[in-house]
Amino acid sequence: MMSTRRNVLIVEDEPAVAGALKRQLEELSCNVEVALSGDTGLSLAQAKPFDLIVLDIMLPGLDGLEVCRRLRTRRAYTPVLMVSARTSEIDRVLGLEMGADDYMTKPYSAAELVARVRSLFRRVDALSEQAGNLRRVLRFGDALTIDPASREVTVRGKPVVLTHKEYDLLLLFAHNPGRVYSRSQLLDAVWGYSHDGYDHAVECHINRLRAKIDRDPSRPKLLLTVWGVGYKLSAVD
Protein backbone atom coordinates (compact mmCIF):
# COMPACT_ATOMS: atom_id res chain seq x y z
CA MET A 1 0.00 0.00 0.00
CA MET A 2 1.12 3.53 -0.66
CA SER A 3 1.74 5.81 2.32
CA THR A 4 -0.18 8.80 0.92
CA ARG A 5 -3.45 8.90 -0.96
CA ARG A 6 -3.10 9.97 -4.58
CA ASN A 7 -5.76 11.62 -6.70
CA VAL A 8 -6.23 9.79 -10.01
CA LEU A 9 -8.42 10.59 -13.00
CA ILE A 10 -9.52 7.77 -15.33
CA VAL A 11 -10.65 8.86 -18.80
CA GLU A 12 -12.27 5.79 -20.33
CA ASP A 13 -15.51 5.51 -22.31
CA GLU A 14 -16.27 1.87 -21.44
CA PRO A 15 -17.96 1.90 -18.00
CA ALA A 16 -16.99 -1.71 -17.21
CA VAL A 17 -13.31 -1.07 -18.00
CA ALA A 18 -13.37 2.20 -16.07
CA GLY A 19 -14.97 0.46 -13.09
CA ALA A 20 -12.33 -2.27 -13.03
CA LEU A 21 -9.55 0.32 -13.25
CA LYS A 22 -11.14 2.33 -10.46
CA ARG A 23 -11.26 -0.68 -8.14
CA GLN A 24 -7.64 -1.61 -8.87
CA LEU A 25 -6.41 1.91 -8.18
CA GLU A 26 -8.48 2.25 -5.02
CA GLU A 27 -6.63 -0.81 -3.71
CA LEU A 28 -3.48 1.35 -4.05
CA SER A 29 -5.06 3.91 -1.69
CA CYS A 30 -5.94 6.26 -4.56
CA ASN A 31 -8.91 8.62 -4.70
CA VAL A 32 -10.33 7.99 -8.17
CA GLU A 33 -12.61 9.99 -10.46
CA VAL A 34 -13.92 8.76 -13.81
CA ALA A 35 -14.68 10.65 -17.02
CA LEU A 36 -16.41 8.84 -19.89
CA SER A 37 -15.36 11.23 -22.68
CA GLY A 38 -12.27 13.17 -23.69
CA ASP A 39 -14.00 16.54 -23.29
CA THR A 40 -15.12 15.75 -19.75
CA GLY A 41 -11.72 14.36 -18.87
CA LEU A 42 -9.93 17.46 -20.12
CA SER A 43 -12.31 19.75 -18.21
CA LEU A 44 -11.75 17.82 -14.97
CA ALA A 45 -7.97 17.76 -15.46
CA GLN A 46 -7.93 21.52 -16.00
CA ALA A 47 -10.21 22.24 -13.05
CA LYS A 48 -8.30 20.43 -10.28
CA PRO A 49 -4.91 18.81 -9.68
CA PHE A 50 -4.41 15.08 -10.11
CA ASP A 51 -1.39 12.92 -9.33
CA LEU A 52 -2.04 10.67 -12.35
CA ILE A 53 -4.31 10.53 -15.39
CA VAL A 54 -5.08 7.12 -16.92
CA LEU A 55 -6.12 8.04 -20.45
CA ASP A 56 -7.66 5.86 -23.15
CA ILE A 57 -6.90 6.85 -26.76
CA MET A 58 -10.21 6.00 -28.44
CA LEU A 59 -12.77 8.30 -26.80
CA PRO A 60 -15.93 10.11 -27.87
CA GLY A 61 -15.35 13.80 -28.52
CA LEU A 62 -11.67 14.63 -28.09
CA ASP A 63 -9.52 11.53 -28.44
CA GLY A 64 -6.85 10.68 -25.91
CA LEU A 65 -3.98 11.95 -28.04
CA GLU A 66 -5.58 15.39 -28.32
CA VAL A 67 -6.38 15.47 -24.61
CA CYS A 68 -2.75 14.65 -23.83
CA ARG A 69 -1.48 17.26 -26.28
CA ARG A 70 -3.61 19.97 -24.67
CA LEU A 71 -2.57 18.95 -21.17
CA ARG A 72 1.08 19.29 -22.16
CA THR A 73 0.59 22.92 -23.21
CA ARG A 74 -0.02 23.77 -19.54
CA ARG A 75 2.78 24.65 -17.15
CA ALA A 76 1.44 22.30 -14.47
CA TYR A 77 2.66 18.75 -15.01
CA THR A 78 0.55 15.64 -14.41
CA PRO A 79 1.79 12.13 -15.28
CA VAL A 80 -0.25 10.45 -18.01
CA LEU A 81 -0.55 6.68 -18.43
CA MET A 82 -2.04 6.10 -21.87
CA VAL A 83 -4.10 2.96 -22.44
CA SER A 84 -5.21 1.64 -25.81
CA ALA A 85 -6.21 -1.46 -27.74
CA ARG A 86 -3.95 -0.21 -30.53
CA THR A 87 -0.87 -2.41 -30.56
CA SER A 88 1.30 -1.03 -33.38
CA GLU A 89 4.63 0.59 -32.57
CA ILE A 90 3.62 3.79 -34.35
CA ASP A 91 0.63 4.19 -32.01
CA ARG A 92 2.80 3.65 -28.93
CA VAL A 93 5.41 6.10 -30.17
CA LEU A 94 2.75 8.66 -31.10
CA GLY A 95 1.32 8.44 -27.60
CA LEU A 96 4.73 9.09 -26.07
CA GLU A 97 5.36 11.88 -28.58
CA MET A 98 2.17 13.62 -27.43
CA GLY A 99 3.63 13.66 -23.92
CA ALA A 100 2.38 10.45 -22.30
CA ASP A 101 4.69 9.11 -19.59
CA ASP A 102 3.83 5.48 -20.26
CA TYR A 103 1.72 3.43 -22.67
CA MET A 104 -0.12 0.25 -21.82
CA THR A 105 -1.80 -2.01 -24.39
CA LYS A 106 -5.14 -3.71 -23.78
CA PRO A 107 -5.66 -6.35 -22.56
CA TYR A 108 -3.34 -6.04 -19.59
CA SER A 109 -3.11 -7.70 -16.20
CA ALA A 110 -3.82 -6.06 -12.87
CA ALA A 111 -0.22 -6.77 -11.88
CA GLU A 112 1.09 -4.86 -14.91
CA LEU A 113 -1.17 -1.89 -14.15
CA VAL A 114 -0.02 -1.77 -10.53
CA ALA A 115 3.65 -2.01 -11.54
CA ARG A 116 3.38 0.83 -14.03
CA VAL A 117 1.39 3.09 -11.70
CA ARG A 118 3.81 2.51 -8.84
CA SER A 119 6.72 3.23 -11.20
CA LEU A 120 5.18 6.54 -12.29
CA PHE A 121 4.53 7.58 -8.70
CA ARG A 122 8.12 6.73 -7.70
CA ARG A 123 9.48 8.74 -10.60
CA VAL A 124 7.35 11.80 -9.76
CA ASP A 125 8.41 11.60 -6.10
CA ALA A 126 12.07 11.39 -7.15
CA LEU A 127 11.74 14.39 -9.46
CA SER A 128 10.03 16.41 -6.71
CA GLU A 129 12.77 15.56 -4.24
CA GLN A 130 15.41 16.42 -6.82
CA ALA A 131 13.78 19.78 -7.54
CA GLY A 132 13.69 20.53 -3.83
CA ASN A 133 17.33 19.62 -3.25
CA LEU A 134 18.88 21.08 -6.38
CA ARG A 135 18.00 24.75 -6.47
CA ARG A 136 21.21 26.00 -8.02
CA VAL A 137 21.20 27.18 -11.59
CA LEU A 138 23.19 24.93 -13.96
CA ARG A 139 25.44 26.81 -16.38
CA PHE A 140 27.47 25.53 -19.31
CA GLY A 141 29.56 28.52 -20.30
CA ASP A 142 27.59 30.96 -22.42
CA ALA A 143 25.85 28.16 -24.28
CA LEU A 144 23.27 26.79 -21.87
CA THR A 145 21.60 27.74 -18.59
CA ILE A 146 19.04 25.61 -16.73
CA ASP A 147 17.06 26.78 -13.69
CA PRO A 148 15.60 23.65 -12.00
CA ALA A 149 13.40 25.72 -9.69
CA SER A 150 11.48 27.35 -12.56
CA ARG A 151 12.23 24.76 -15.27
CA GLU A 152 13.44 27.62 -17.47
CA VAL A 153 16.15 27.07 -20.08
CA THR A 154 18.15 29.65 -21.98
CA VAL A 155 20.43 28.92 -24.92
CA ARG A 156 23.05 31.53 -25.71
CA GLY A 157 21.07 34.07 -23.70
CA LYS A 158 17.69 33.38 -25.31
CA PRO A 159 14.85 31.44 -23.63
CA VAL A 160 13.76 28.22 -25.31
CA VAL A 161 10.50 26.34 -24.82
CA LEU A 162 10.88 22.64 -24.10
CA THR A 163 8.26 19.97 -23.64
CA HIS A 164 8.25 18.18 -20.27
CA LYS A 165 10.08 15.17 -21.67
CA GLU A 166 12.64 17.33 -23.51
CA TYR A 167 13.32 19.21 -20.29
CA ASP A 168 13.62 16.02 -18.22
CA LEU A 169 16.10 14.61 -20.73
CA LEU A 170 18.16 17.79 -20.73
CA LEU A 171 18.20 17.99 -16.93
CA LEU A 172 19.38 14.39 -16.68
CA PHE A 173 22.24 15.10 -19.08
CA ALA A 174 23.05 18.38 -17.31
CA HIS A 175 23.40 16.74 -13.91
CA ASN A 176 25.93 14.33 -15.41
CA PRO A 177 27.80 16.18 -18.18
CA GLY A 178 30.04 13.93 -20.22
CA ARG A 179 28.29 10.75 -19.08
CA VAL A 180 27.04 8.57 -21.93
CA TYR A 181 23.49 7.25 -21.59
CA SER A 182 22.16 4.38 -23.65
CA ARG A 183 18.63 4.54 -25.04
CA SER A 184 17.40 2.01 -22.49
CA GLN A 185 18.94 4.02 -19.63
CA LEU A 186 17.21 7.18 -20.88
CA LEU A 187 13.89 5.37 -21.12
CA ASP A 188 14.24 4.05 -17.58
CA ALA A 189 15.34 7.40 -16.13
CA VAL A 190 13.00 9.76 -17.98
CA TRP A 191 9.96 7.64 -18.78
CA GLY A 192 10.27 5.67 -15.57
CA TYR A 193 9.70 2.23 -17.06
CA SER A 194 11.50 -0.16 -19.35
CA HIS A 195 9.88 0.31 -22.77
CA ASP A 196 10.99 -2.51 -25.03
CA GLY A 197 10.97 -1.39 -28.65
CA TYR A 198 10.55 2.31 -27.85
CA ASP A 199 14.02 3.38 -29.02
CA HIS A 200 12.42 5.53 -31.71
CA ALA A 201 10.77 7.68 -29.04
CA VAL A 202 14.18 8.45 -27.54
CA GLU A 203 15.63 9.33 -30.92
CA CYS A 204 12.74 11.66 -31.72
CA HIS A 205 13.10 13.51 -28.42
CA ILE A 206 16.87 13.74 -28.80
CA ASN A 207 16.51 15.17 -32.31
CA ARG A 208 13.95 17.75 -31.19
CA LEU A 209 16.02 18.74 -28.16
CA ARG A 210 19.14 19.02 -30.30
CA ALA A 211 17.30 21.28 -32.75
CA LYS A 212 16.51 23.64 -29.87
CA ILE A 213 19.89 23.83 -28.14
CA ASP A 214 22.56 23.27 -30.81
CA ARG A 215 23.59 25.94 -33.32
CA ASP A 216 23.69 23.41 -36.14
CA PRO A 217 21.71 20.24 -35.30
CA SER A 218 23.32 18.44 -38.25
CA ARG A 219 26.73 18.99 -36.61
CA PRO A 220 25.93 19.15 -32.89
CA LYS A 221 28.45 20.29 -30.31
CA LEU A 222 26.29 20.18 -27.18
CA LEU A 223 24.12 17.08 -27.39
CA LEU A 224 26.35 14.43 -28.91
CA THR A 225 25.78 10.94 -30.26
CA VAL A 226 28.31 8.35 -29.15
CA TRP A 227 27.91 5.86 -31.96
CA GLY A 228 26.95 2.38 -30.86
CA VAL A 229 26.54 3.50 -27.24
CA GLY A 230 24.15 6.40 -26.73
CA TYR A 231 24.17 10.15 -26.06
CA LYS A 232 25.92 12.68 -23.84
CA LEU A 233 25.94 16.40 -23.09
CA SER A 234 29.16 18.29 -23.78
CA ALA A 235 29.96 21.63 -22.14
CA VAL A 236 31.70 22.83 -25.31
CA ASP A 237 29.60 24.88 -27.74
Secondary structure by P-SEA (a helix, b strand, c coil): cccbbbbbbbbcccaaaaaaaaaaaaaaccbbbbbccaaaaaaaaaaccccccccccccccccaaaaaaaaaaccbbbbbbcccccccaaaaaaaaaacccccccccccaaaaaaaaaaaaaaaaaaaaaaaaccbbbbccccccccccccccccccbbbbbcaaaaaaaaaaaacccccccaaaaaaaccccccccaaaaaaaaaaaaaaacccccccccccccccccbbbbbccc
